[in-house]
Amino acid sequence: MCNEDLRNEIRIANVKQWEVADAIGISEMTMVKWLRKELSPDKKAMVRNGIAEVRAKHESNKQLG
C-alpha cells in the first residue's frame, strides 16, 4: 500500500485524515487522492507537519479541558 508510513503516523497520532488535510490547506478528497500514490519527500514532509500540528492542537485541548 502506498504511503503506509504516513497512514501509520496518522493512526498512531490518533488524528483524522481530514484534520491533517485542513491543517495543510487542502481538501479531504485531495488528501485521499494524494495517499493513493507514493508521495514526494516534500509532500510527505508537508503531511508530517500537518500531523504534528493537529496532534499538538489535540494535546493542548486535552490540557485545557
CHARMM-style PDB file with segment names, atoms N, HN, CA, C and O in Angstrom:
ATOM      1  N   MET     1       0.848  -1.179   0.000  1.00  0.00      PROA
ATOM      2  CA  MET     1       0.000   0.000   0.000  1.00  0.00      PROA
ATOM      3  C   MET     1       0.893   1.242   0.000  1.00  0.00      PROA
ATOM      4  O   MET     1       1.892   1.306   0.718  1.00  0.00      PROA
ATOM      5  N   CYS     2       0.521   2.209  -0.804  1.00  0.00      PROA
ATOM      6  HN  CYS     2      -0.289   2.157  -1.387  1.00  0.00      PROA
ATOM      7  CA  CYS     2       1.295   3.444  -0.904  1.00  0.00      PROA
ATOM      8  C   CYS     2       1.156   4.291   0.355  1.00  0.00      PROA
ATOM      9  O   CYS     2       0.102   4.328   0.990  1.00  0.00      PROA
ATOM     10  N   ASN     3       2.226   4.957   0.691  1.00  0.00      PROA
ATOM     11  HN  ASN     3       3.082   4.927   0.175  1.00  0.00      PROA
ATOM     12  CA  ASN     3       2.266   5.890   1.828  1.00  0.00      PROA
ATOM     13  C   ASN     3       1.859   5.241   3.148  1.00  0.00      PROA
ATOM     14  O   ASN     3       1.259   5.881   4.012  1.00  0.00      PROA
ATOM     15  N   GLU     4       2.190   3.981   3.283  1.00  0.00      PROA
ATOM     16  HN  GLU     4       2.677   3.462   2.581  1.00  0.00      PROA
ATOM     17  CA  GLU     4       1.838   3.261   4.508  1.00  0.00      PROA
ATOM     18  C   GLU     4       2.460   3.917   5.737  1.00  0.00      PROA
ATOM     19  O   GLU     4       1.871   3.910   6.817  1.00  0.00      PROA
ATOM     20  N   ASP     5       3.655   4.484   5.566  1.00  0.00      PROA
ATOM     21  HN  ASP     5       4.134   4.489   4.688  1.00  0.00      PROA
ATOM     22  CA  ASP     5       4.303   5.173   6.680  1.00  0.00      PROA
ATOM     23  C   ASP     5       3.460   6.349   7.172  1.00  0.00      PROA
ATOM     24  O   ASP     5       3.297   6.538   8.378  1.00  0.00      PROA
ATOM     25  N   LEU     6       2.928   7.134   6.240  1.00  0.00      PROA
ATOM     26  HN  LEU     6       3.060   6.979   5.261  1.00  0.00      PROA
ATOM     27  CA  LEU     6       2.090   8.266   6.636  1.00  0.00      PROA
ATOM     28  C   LEU     6       0.771   7.802   7.246  1.00  0.00      PROA
ATOM     29  O   LEU     6       0.296   8.376   8.225  1.00  0.00      PROA
ATOM     30  N   ARG     7       0.193   6.775   6.670  1.00  0.00      PROA
ATOM     31  HN  ARG     7       0.580   6.309   5.874  1.00  0.00      PROA
ATOM     32  CA  ARG     7      -1.061   6.244   7.200  1.00  0.00      PROA
ATOM     33  C   ARG     7      -0.873   5.772   8.644  1.00  0.00      PROA
ATOM     34  O   ARG     7      -1.720   6.009   9.505  1.00  0.00      PROA
ATOM     35  N   ASN     8       0.254   5.100   8.890  1.00  0.00      PROA
ATOM     36  HN  ASN     8       0.943   4.908   8.191  1.00  0.00      PROA
ATOM     37  CA  ASN     8       0.544   4.643  10.252  1.00  0.00      PROA
ATOM     38  C   ASN     8       0.772   5.817  11.195  1.00  0.00      PROA
ATOM     39  O   ASN     8       0.310   5.791  12.335  1.00  0.00      PROA
ATOM     40  N   GLU     9       1.475   6.841  10.737  1.00  0.00      PROA
ATOM     41  HN  GLU     9       1.851   6.862   9.810  1.00  0.00      PROA
ATOM     42  CA  GLU     9       1.719   8.016  11.578  1.00  0.00      PROA
ATOM     43  C   GLU     9       0.410   8.717  11.935  1.00  0.00      PROA
ATOM     44  O   GLU     9       0.239   9.184  13.061  1.00  0.00      PROA
ATOM     45  N   ILE    10      -0.502   8.788  10.987  1.00  0.00      PROA
ATOM     46  HN  ILE    10      -0.364   8.408  10.072  1.00  0.00      PROA
ATOM     47  CA  ILE    10      -1.814   9.391  11.247  1.00  0.00      PROA
ATOM     48  C   ILE    10      -2.562   8.566  12.285  1.00  0.00      PROA
ATOM     49  O   ILE    10      -3.153   9.119  13.213  1.00  0.00      PROA
ATOM     50  N   ARG    11      -2.538   7.249  12.131  1.00  0.00      PROA
ATOM     51  HN  ARG    11      -2.058   6.800  11.377  1.00  0.00      PROA
ATOM     52  CA  ARG    11      -3.231   6.360  13.066  1.00  0.00      PROA
ATOM     53  C   ARG    11      -2.625   6.445  14.460  1.00  0.00      PROA
ATOM     54  O   ARG    11      -3.352   6.566  15.445  1.00  0.00      PROA
ATOM     55  N   ILE    12      -1.304   6.383  14.550  1.00  0.00      PROA
ATOM     56  HN  ILE    12      -0.713   6.285  13.750  1.00  0.00      PROA
ATOM     57  CA  ILE    12      -0.614   6.421  15.839  1.00  0.00      PROA
ATOM     58  C   ILE    12      -0.842   7.760  16.547  1.00  0.00      PROA
ATOM     59  O   ILE    12      -0.985   7.801  17.769  1.00  0.00      PROA
ATOM     60  N   ALA    13      -0.874   8.850  15.779  1.00  0.00      PROA
ATOM     61  HN  ALA    13      -0.758   8.816  14.787  1.00  0.00      PROA
ATOM     62  CA  ALA    13      -1.099  10.177  16.354  1.00  0.00      PROA
ATOM     63  C   ALA    13      -2.556  10.365  16.783  1.00  0.00      PROA
ATOM     64  O   ALA    13      -2.893  11.334  17.462  1.00  0.00      PROA
ATOM     65  N   ASN    14      -3.419   9.419  16.376  1.00  0.00      PROA
ATOM     66  HN  ASN    14      -3.145   8.631  15.824  1.00  0.00      PROA
ATOM     67  CA  ASN    14      -4.847   9.473  16.725  1.00  0.00      PROA
ATOM     68  C   ASN    14      -5.507  10.745  16.200  1.00  0.00      PROA
ATOM     69  O   ASN    14      -6.267  11.415  16.901  1.00  0.00      PROA
ATOM     70  N   VAL    15      -5.188  11.055  14.938  1.00  0.00      PROA
ATOM     71  HN  VAL    15      -4.570  10.512  14.369  1.00  0.00      PROA
ATOM     72  CA  VAL    15      -5.811  12.194  14.267  1.00  0.00      PROA
ATOM     73  C   VAL    15      -6.528  11.676  13.030  1.00  0.00      PROA
ATOM     74  O   VAL    15      -6.298  10.544  12.605  1.00  0.00      PROA
ATOM     75  N   LYS    16      -7.372  12.476  12.467  1.00  0.00      PROA
ATOM     76  HN  LYS    16      -7.559  13.396  12.813  1.00  0.00      PROA
ATOM     77  CA  LYS    16      -8.138  12.095  11.273  1.00  0.00      PROA
ATOM     78  C   LYS    16      -7.478  12.687  10.033  1.00  0.00      PROA
ATOM     79  O   LYS    16      -6.850  13.744  10.085  1.00  0.00      PROA
ATOM     80  N   GLN    17      -7.636  11.974   8.910  1.00  0.00      PROA
ATOM     81  HN  GLN    17      -8.147  11.115   8.867  1.00  0.00      PROA
ATOM     82  CA  GLN    17      -7.064  12.468   7.661  1.00  0.00      PROA
ATOM     83  C   GLN    17      -7.617  13.845   7.306  1.00  0.00      PROA
ATOM     84  O   GLN    17      -6.882  14.700   6.811  1.00  0.00      PROA
ATOM     85  N   TRP    18      -8.906  14.064   7.555  1.00  0.00      PROA
ATOM     86  HN  TRP    18      -9.503  13.370   7.957  1.00  0.00      PROA
ATOM     87  CA  TRP    18      -9.489  15.360   7.203  1.00  0.00      PROA
ATOM     88  C   TRP    18      -8.889  16.483   8.043  1.00  0.00      PROA
ATOM     89  O   TRP    18      -8.779  17.616   7.575  1.00  0.00      PROA
ATOM     90  N   GLU    19      -8.498  16.172   9.294  1.00  0.00      PROA
ATOM     91  HN  GLU    19      -8.588  15.252   9.674  1.00  0.00      PROA
ATOM     92  CA  GLU    19      -7.880  17.190  10.138  1.00  0.00      PROA
ATOM     93  C   GLU    19      -6.504  17.571   9.605  1.00  0.00      PROA
ATOM     94  O   GLU    19      -6.126  18.742   9.600  1.00  0.00      PROA
ATOM     95  N   VAL    20      -5.768  16.563   9.159  1.00  0.00      PROA
ATOM     96  HN  VAL    20      -6.076  15.612   9.164  1.00  0.00      PROA
ATOM     97  CA  VAL    20      -4.442  16.815   8.587  1.00  0.00      PROA
ATOM     98  C   VAL    20      -4.585  17.624   7.304  1.00  0.00      PROA
ATOM     99  O   VAL    20      -3.850  18.587   7.083  1.00  0.00      PROA
ATOM    100  N   ALA    21      -5.534  17.230   6.463  1.00  0.00      PROA
ATOM    101  HN  ALA    21      -6.131  16.448   6.643  1.00  0.00      PROA
ATOM    102  CA  ALA    21      -5.775  17.962   5.215  1.00  0.00      PROA
ATOM    103  C   ALA    21      -6.095  19.424   5.504  1.00  0.00      PROA
ATOM    104  O   ALA    21      -5.562  20.326   4.856  1.00  0.00      PROA
ATOM    105  N   ASP    22      -6.960  19.648   6.470  1.00  0.00      PROA
ATOM    106  HN  ASP    22      -7.393  18.916   6.996  1.00  0.00      PROA
ATOM    107  CA  ASP    22      -7.341  21.012   6.836  1.00  0.00      PROA
ATOM    108  C   ASP    22      -6.129  21.799   7.332  1.00  0.00      PROA
ATOM    109  O   ASP    22      -5.979  22.978   7.011  1.00  0.00      PROA
ATOM    110  N   ALA    23      -5.273  21.157   8.107  1.00  0.00      PROA
ATOM    111  HN  ALA    23      -5.394  20.199   8.368  1.00  0.00      PROA
ATOM    112  CA  ALA    23      -4.091  21.823   8.657  1.00  0.00      PROA
ATOM    113  C   ALA    23      -3.109  22.253   7.572  1.00  0.00      PROA
ATOM    114  O   ALA    23      -2.426  23.267   7.716  1.00  0.00      PROA
ATOM    115  N   ILE    24      -3.038  21.481   6.480  1.00  0.00      PROA
ATOM    116  HN  ILE    24      -3.593  20.657   6.363  1.00  0.00      PROA
ATOM    117  CA  ILE    24      -2.089  21.833   5.418  1.00  0.00      PROA
ATOM    118  C   ILE    24      -2.749  22.585   4.263  1.00  0.00      PROA
ATOM    119  O   ILE    24      -2.105  22.898   3.262  1.00  0.00      PROA
ATOM    120  N   GLY    25      -4.051  22.871   4.421  1.00  0.00      PROA
ATOM    121  HN  GLY    25      -4.574  22.617   5.235  1.00  0.00      PROA
ATOM    122  CA  GLY    25      -4.727  23.720   3.451  1.00  0.00      PROA
ATOM    123  C   GLY    25      -5.202  23.037   2.183  1.00  0.00      PROA
ATOM    124  O   GLY    25      -5.275  23.663   1.127  1.00  0.00      PROA
ATOM    125  N   ILE    26      -5.530  21.735   2.283  1.00  0.00      PROA
ATOM    126  HN  ILE    26      -5.470  21.225   3.142  1.00  0.00      PROA
ATOM    127  CA  ILE    26      -6.084  21.024   1.140  1.00  0.00      PROA
ATOM    128  C   ILE    26      -7.414  20.402   1.563  1.00  0.00      PROA
ATOM    129  O   ILE    26      -7.728  20.331   2.751  1.00  0.00      PROA
ATOM    130  N   SER    27      -8.185  19.957   0.582  1.00  0.00      PROA
ATOM    131  HN  SER    27      -7.930  20.014  -0.383  1.00  0.00      PROA
ATOM    132  CA  SER    27      -9.456  19.322   0.899  1.00  0.00      PROA
ATOM    133  C   SER    27      -9.221  17.876   1.326  1.00  0.00      PROA
ATOM    134  O   SER    27      -8.179  17.284   1.044  1.00  0.00      PROA
ATOM    135  N   GLU    28     -10.211  17.332   2.009  1.00  0.00      PROA
ATOM    136  HN  GLU    28     -11.057  17.813   2.239  1.00  0.00      PROA
ATOM    137  CA  GLU    28     -10.134  15.927   2.430  1.00  0.00      PROA
ATOM    138  C   GLU    28      -9.981  15.018   1.209  1.00  0.00      PROA
ATOM    139  O   GLU    28      -9.212  14.058   1.248  1.00  0.00      PROA
ATOM    140  N   MET    29     -10.698  15.310   0.135  1.00  0.00      PROA
ATOM    141  HN  MET    29     -11.322  16.090   0.103  1.00  0.00      PROA
ATOM    142  CA  MET    29     -10.624  14.483  -1.068  1.00  0.00      PROA
ATOM    143  C   MET    29      -9.230  14.547  -1.697  1.00  0.00      PROA
ATOM    144  O   MET    29      -8.731  13.542  -2.203  1.00  0.00      PROA
ATOM    145  N   THR    30      -8.611  15.707  -1.667  1.00  0.00      PROA
ATOM    146  HN  THR    30      -9.016  16.524  -1.256  1.00  0.00      PROA
ATOM    147  CA  THR    30      -7.245  15.825  -2.192  1.00  0.00      PROA
ATOM    148  C   THR    30      -6.298  14.958  -1.375  1.00  0.00      PROA
ATOM    149  O   THR    30      -5.421  14.298  -1.933  1.00  0.00      PROA
ATOM    150  N   MET    31      -6.470  14.955  -0.058  1.00  0.00      PROA
ATOM    151  HN  MET    31      -7.182  15.491   0.395  1.00  0.00      PROA
ATOM    152  CA  MET    31      -5.637  14.132   0.813  1.00  0.00      PROA
ATOM    153  C   MET    31      -5.794  12.655   0.456  1.00  0.00      PROA
ATOM    154  O   MET    31      -4.807  11.926   0.350  1.00  0.00      PROA
ATOM    155  N   VAL    32      -7.029  12.225   0.274  1.00  0.00      PROA
ATOM    156  HN  VAL    32      -7.831  12.817   0.360  1.00  0.00      PROA
ATOM    157  CA  VAL    32      -7.301  10.834  -0.089  1.00  0.00      PROA
ATOM    158  C   VAL    32      -6.604  10.489  -1.412  1.00  0.00      PROA
ATOM    159  O   VAL    32      -5.996   9.427  -1.542  1.00  0.00      PROA
ATOM    160  N   LYS    33      -6.697  11.384  -2.377  1.00  0.00      PROA
ATOM    161  HN  LYS    33      -7.190  12.248  -2.271  1.00  0.00      PROA
ATOM    162  CA  LYS    33      -6.068  11.153  -3.685  1.00  0.00      PROA
ATOM    163  C   LYS    33      -4.548  11.133  -3.568  1.00  0.00      PROA
ATOM    164  O   LYS    33      -3.885  10.313  -4.203  1.00  0.00      PROA
ATOM    165  N   TRP    34      -3.992  12.036  -2.754  1.00  0.00      PROA
ATOM    166  HN  TRP    34      -4.530  12.702  -2.238  1.00  0.00      PROA
ATOM    167  CA  TRP    34      -2.538  12.056  -2.556  1.00  0.00      PROA
ATOM    168  C   TRP    34      -2.047  10.726  -2.019  1.00  0.00      PROA
ATOM    169  O   TRP    34      -1.001  10.235  -2.443  1.00  0.00      PROA
ATOM    170  N   LEU    35      -2.784  10.141  -1.095  1.00  0.00      PROA
ATOM    171  HN  LEU    35      -3.634  10.540  -0.751  1.00  0.00      PROA
ATOM    172  CA  LEU    35      -2.322   8.923  -0.434  1.00  0.00      PROA
ATOM    173  C   LEU    35      -2.416   7.682  -1.328  1.00  0.00      PROA
ATOM    174  O   LEU    35      -1.899   6.624  -0.969  1.00  0.00      PROA
ATOM    175  N   ARG    36      -3.061   7.801  -2.473  1.00  0.00      PROA
ATOM    176  HN  ARG    36      -3.481   8.661  -2.764  1.00  0.00      PROA
ATOM    177  CA  ARG    36      -3.189   6.662  -3.390  1.00  0.00      PROA
ATOM    178  C   ARG    36      -1.863   6.294  -4.038  1.00  0.00      PROA
ATOM    179  O   ARG    36      -1.610   5.121  -4.312  1.00  0.00      PROA
ATOM    180  N   LYS    37      -1.010   7.292  -4.285  1.00  0.00      PROA
ATOM    181  HN  LYS    37      -1.215   8.245  -4.062  1.00  0.00      PROA
ATOM    182  CA  LYS    37       0.289   7.060  -4.924  1.00  0.00      PROA
ATOM    183  C   LYS    37       1.379   7.581  -4.004  1.00  0.00      PROA
ATOM    184  O   LYS    37       1.166   8.532  -3.252  1.00  0.00      PROA
ATOM    185  N   GLU    38       2.536   6.960  -4.067  1.00  0.00      PROA
ATOM    186  HN  GLU    38       2.709   6.187  -4.677  1.00  0.00      PROA
ATOM    187  CA  GLU    38       3.650   7.348  -3.197  1.00  0.00      PROA
ATOM    188  C   GLU    38       3.986   8.824  -3.402  1.00  0.00      PROA
ATOM    189  O   GLU    38       4.176   9.279  -4.530  1.00  0.00      PROA
ATOM    190  N   LEU    39       4.054   9.558  -2.300  1.00  0.00      PROA
ATOM    191  HN  LEU    39       3.899   9.188  -1.384  1.00  0.00      PROA
ATOM    192  CA  LEU    39       4.298  10.995  -2.356  1.00  0.00      PROA
ATOM    193  C   LEU    39       5.783  11.322  -2.436  1.00  0.00      PROA
ATOM    194  O   LEU    39       6.637  10.527  -2.043  1.00  0.00      PROA
ATOM    195  N   SER    40       6.062  12.501  -2.950  1.00  0.00      PROA
ATOM    196  HN  SER    40       5.368  13.146  -3.269  1.00  0.00      PROA
ATOM    197  CA  SER    40       7.435  13.000  -2.983  1.00  0.00      PROA
ATOM    198  C   SER    40       7.857  13.337  -1.549  1.00  0.00      PROA
ATOM    199  O   SER    40       7.006  13.539  -0.683  1.00  0.00      PROA
ATOM    200  N   PRO    41       9.146  13.395  -1.302  1.00  0.00      PROA
ATOM    201  CA  PRO    41       9.621  13.759   0.038  1.00  0.00      PROA
ATOM    202  C   PRO    41       9.080  15.108   0.521  1.00  0.00      PROA
ATOM    203  O   PRO    41       8.812  15.272   1.711  1.00  0.00      PROA
ATOM    204  N   ASP    42       8.919  16.068  -0.386  1.00  0.00      PROA
ATOM    205  HN  ASP    42       9.137  15.934  -1.352  1.00  0.00      PROA
ATOM    206  CA  ASP    42       8.390  17.380   0.002  1.00  0.00      PROA
ATOM    207  C   ASP    42       6.950  17.284   0.492  1.00  0.00      PROA
ATOM    208  O   ASP    42       6.594  17.880   1.509  1.00  0.00      PROA
ATOM    209  N   LYS    43       6.125  16.534  -0.233  1.00  0.00      PROA
ATOM    210  HN  LYS    43       6.415  16.051  -1.059  1.00  0.00      PROA
ATOM    211  CA  LYS    43       4.730  16.387   0.177  1.00  0.00      PROA
ATOM    212  C   LYS    43       4.625  15.573   1.464  1.00  0.00      PROA
ATOM    213  O   LYS    43       3.783  15.855   2.317  1.00  0.00      PROA
ATOM    214  N   LYS    44       5.488  14.559   1.600  1.00  0.00      PROA
ATOM    215  HN  LYS    44       6.172  14.330   0.908  1.00  0.00      PROA
ATOM    216  CA  LYS    44       5.479  13.775   2.845  1.00  0.00      PROA
ATOM    217  C   LYS    44       5.812  14.670   4.031  1.00  0.00      PROA
ATOM    218  O   LYS    44       5.199  14.556   5.092  1.00  0.00      PROA
ATOM    219  N   ALA    45       6.775  15.554   3.850  1.00  0.00      PROA
ATOM    220  HN  ALA    45       7.272  15.647   2.988  1.00  0.00      PROA
ATOM    221  CA  ALA    45       7.146  16.480   4.921  1.00  0.00      PROA
ATOM    222  C   ALA    45       5.976  17.399   5.255  1.00  0.00      PROA
ATOM    223  O   ALA    45       5.729  17.690   6.425  1.00  0.00      PROA
ATOM    224  N   MET    46       5.255  17.856   4.234  1.00  0.00      PROA
ATOM    225  HN  MET    46       5.456  17.620   3.283  1.00  0.00      PROA
ATOM    226  CA  MET    46       4.092  18.717   4.446  1.00  0.00      PROA
ATOM    227  C   MET    46       3.024  17.985   5.261  1.00  0.00      PROA
ATOM    228  O   MET    46       2.446  18.552   6.188  1.00  0.00      PROA
ATOM    229  N   VAL    47       2.766  16.729   4.911  1.00  0.00      PROA
ATOM    230  HN  VAL    47       3.235  16.268   4.158  1.00  0.00      PROA
ATOM    231  CA  VAL    47       1.765  15.935   5.637  1.00  0.00      PROA
ATOM    232  C   VAL    47       2.227  15.687   7.073  1.00  0.00      PROA
ATOM    233  O   VAL    47       1.427  15.774   8.005  1.00  0.00      PROA
ATOM    234  N   ARG    48       3.499  15.382   7.255  1.00  0.00      PROA
ATOM    235  HN  ARG    48       4.149  15.312   6.498  1.00  0.00      PROA
ATOM    236  CA  ARG    48       4.021  15.162   8.616  1.00  0.00      PROA
ATOM    237  C   ARG    48       3.895  16.420   9.472  1.00  0.00      PROA
ATOM    238  O   ARG    48       3.584  16.334  10.659  1.00  0.00      PROA
ATOM    239  N   ASN    49       4.133  17.574   8.882  1.00  0.00      PROA
ATOM    240  HN  ASN    49       4.386  17.644   7.917  1.00  0.00      PROA
ATOM    241  CA  ASN    49       3.950  18.830   9.617  1.00  0.00      PROA
ATOM    242  C   ASN    49       2.491  19.010  10.013  1.00  0.00      PROA
ATOM    243  O   ASN    49       2.193  19.473  11.114  1.00  0.00      PROA
ATOM    244  N   GLY    50       1.585  18.643   9.115  1.00  0.00      PROA
ATOM    245  HN  GLY    50       1.827  18.267   8.220  1.00  0.00      PROA
ATOM    246  CA  GLY    50       0.161  18.718   9.426  1.00  0.00      PROA
ATOM    247  C   GLY    50      -0.222  17.783  10.553  1.00  0.00      PROA
ATOM    248  O   GLY    50      -1.004  18.150  11.430  1.00  0.00      PROA
ATOM    249  N   ILE    51       0.323  16.575  10.537  1.00  0.00      PROA
ATOM    250  HN  ILE    51       0.959  16.277   9.824  1.00  0.00      PROA
ATOM    251  CA  ILE    51       0.063  15.606  11.609  1.00  0.00      PROA
ATOM    252  C   ILE    51       0.525  16.185  12.946  1.00  0.00      PROA
ATOM    253  O   ILE    51      -0.202  16.137  13.938  1.00  0.00      PROA
ATOM    254  N   ALA    52       1.728  16.726  12.959  1.00  0.00      PROA
ATOM    255  HN  ALA    52       2.318  16.765  12.152  1.00  0.00      PROA
ATOM    256  CA  ALA    52       2.271  17.294  14.198  1.00  0.00      PROA
ATOM    257  C   ALA    52       1.430  18.461  14.688  1.00  0.00      PROA
ATOM    258  O   ALA    52       1.205  18.604  15.890  1.00  0.00      PROA
ATOM    259  N   GLU    53       0.966  19.295  13.769  1.00  0.00      PROA
ATOM    260  HN  GLU    53       1.149  19.180  12.793  1.00  0.00      PROA
ATOM    261  CA  GLU    53       0.146  20.452  14.141  1.00  0.00      PROA
ATOM    262  C   GLU    53      -1.180  20.000  14.767  1.00  0.00      PROA
ATOM    263  O   GLU    53      -1.595  20.534  15.796  1.00  0.00      PROA
ATOM    264  N   VAL    54      -1.833  19.031  14.154  1.00  0.00      PROA
ATOM    265  HN  VAL    54      -1.496  18.597  13.318  1.00  0.00      PROA
ATOM    266  CA  VAL    54      -3.117  18.553  14.674  1.00  0.00      PROA
ATOM    267  C   VAL    54      -2.925  17.851  16.014  1.00  0.00      PROA
ATOM    268  O   VAL    54      -3.715  18.041  16.939  1.00  0.00      PROA
ATOM    269  N   ARG    55      -1.877  17.042  16.116  1.00  0.00      PROA
ATOM    270  HN  ARG    55      -1.235  16.888  15.365  1.00  0.00      PROA
ATOM    271  CA  ARG    55      -1.603  16.341  17.375  1.00  0.00      PROA
ATOM    272  C   ARG    55      -1.365  17.346  18.505  1.00  0.00      PROA
ATOM    273  O   ARG    55      -1.878  17.170  19.610  1.00  0.00      PROA
ATOM    274  N   ALA    56      -0.590  18.394  18.231  1.00  0.00      PROA
ATOM    275  HN  ALA    56      -0.173  18.536  17.334  1.00  0.00      PROA
ATOM    276  CA  ALA    56      -0.319  19.421  19.236  1.00  0.00      PROA
ATOM    277  C   ALA    56      -1.615  20.120  19.653  1.00  0.00      PROA
ATOM    278  O   ALA    56      -1.819  20.427  20.827  1.00  0.00      PROA
ATOM    279  N   LYS    57      -2.478  20.363  18.677  1.00  0.00      PROA
ATOM    280  HN  LYS    57      -2.312  20.114  17.723  1.00  0.00      PROA
ATOM    281  CA  LYS    57      -3.766  21.003  18.968  1.00  0.00      PROA
ATOM    282  C   LYS    57      -4.620  20.114  19.877  1.00  0.00      PROA
ATOM    283  O   LYS    57      -5.245  20.598  20.821  1.00  0.00      PROA
ATOM    284  N   HSD    58      -4.640  18.810  19.582  1.00  0.00      PROA
ATOM    285  HN  HSD    58      -4.132  18.417  18.815  1.00  0.00      PROA
ATOM    286  CA  HSD    58      -5.388  17.862  20.412  1.00  0.00      PROA
ATOM    287  C   HSD    58      -4.841  17.838  21.838  1.00  0.00      PROA
ATOM    288  O   HSD    58      -5.607  17.847  22.802  1.00  0.00      PROA
ATOM    289  N   GLU    59      -3.533  17.807  21.965  1.00  0.00      PROA
ATOM    290  HN  GLU    59      -2.911  17.800  21.182  1.00  0.00      PROA
ATOM    291  CA  GLU    59      -2.912  17.765  23.293  1.00  0.00      PROA
ATOM    292  C   GLU    59      -3.190  19.055  24.063  1.00  0.00      PROA
ATOM    293  O   GLU    59      -3.428  19.022  25.271  1.00  0.00      PROA
ATOM    294  N   SER    60      -3.161  20.179  23.369  1.00  0.00      PROA
ATOM    295  HN  SER    60      -2.968  20.205  22.388  1.00  0.00      PROA
ATOM    296  CA  SER    60      -3.457  21.454  24.006  1.00  0.00      PROA
ATOM    297  C   SER    60      -4.902  21.492  24.499  1.00  0.00      PROA
ATOM    298  O   SER    60      -5.183  21.953  25.605  1.00  0.00      PROA
ATOM    299  N   ASN    61      -5.802  21.005  23.668  1.00  0.00      PROA
ATOM    300  HN  ASN    61      -5.574  20.630  22.769  1.00  0.00      PROA
ATOM    301  CA  ASN    61      -7.222  20.964  24.067  1.00  0.00      PROA
ATOM    302  C   ASN    61      -7.450  20.037  25.238  1.00  0.00      PROA
ATOM    303  O   ASN    61      -8.296  20.301  26.093  1.00  0.00      PROA
ATOM    304  N   LYS    62      -6.691  18.940  25.280  1.00  0.00      PROA
ATOM    305  HN  LYS    62      -6.005  18.725  24.585  1.00  0.00      PROA
ATOM    306  CA  LYS    62      -6.805  17.978  26.372  1.00  0.00      PROA
ATOM    307  C   LYS    62      -6.364  18.609  27.689  1.00  0.00      PROA
ATOM    308  O   LYS    62      -6.978  18.373  28.729  1.00  0.00      PROA
ATOM    309  N   GLN    63      -5.302  19.409  27.645  1.00  0.00      PROA
ATOM    310  HN  GLN    63      -4.803  19.601  26.800  1.00  0.00      PROA
ATOM    311  CA  GLN    63      -4.784  20.055  28.847  1.00  0.00      PROA
ATOM    312  C   GLN    63      -5.742  21.145  29.338  1.00  0.00      PROA
ATOM    313  O   GLN    63      -5.850  21.378  30.542  1.00  0.00      PROA
ATOM    314  N   LEU    64      -6.424  21.800  28.429  1.00  0.00      PROA
ATOM    315  HN  LEU    64      -6.337  21.611  27.451  1.00  0.00      PROA
ATOM    316  CA  LEU    64      -7.340  22.870  28.805  1.00  0.00      PROA
ATOM    317  C   LEU    64      -8.659  22.323  29.358  1.00  0.00      PROA
ATOM    318  O   LEU    64      -9.287  22.927  30.228  1.00  0.00      PROA
ATOM    319  N   GLY    65      -9.056  21.177  28.836  1.00  0.00      PROA
ATOM    320  HN  GLY    65      -8.546  20.686  28.130  1.00  0.00      PROA
ATOM    321  CA  GLY    65     -10.372  20.668  29.209  1.00  0.00      PROA
ATOM    322  C   GLY    65     -10.325  19.608  30.201  1.00  0.00      PROA
ATOM    323  OT1 GLY    65     -11.368  19.091  30.602  1.00  0.00      PROA
TER     324      GLY     65
END
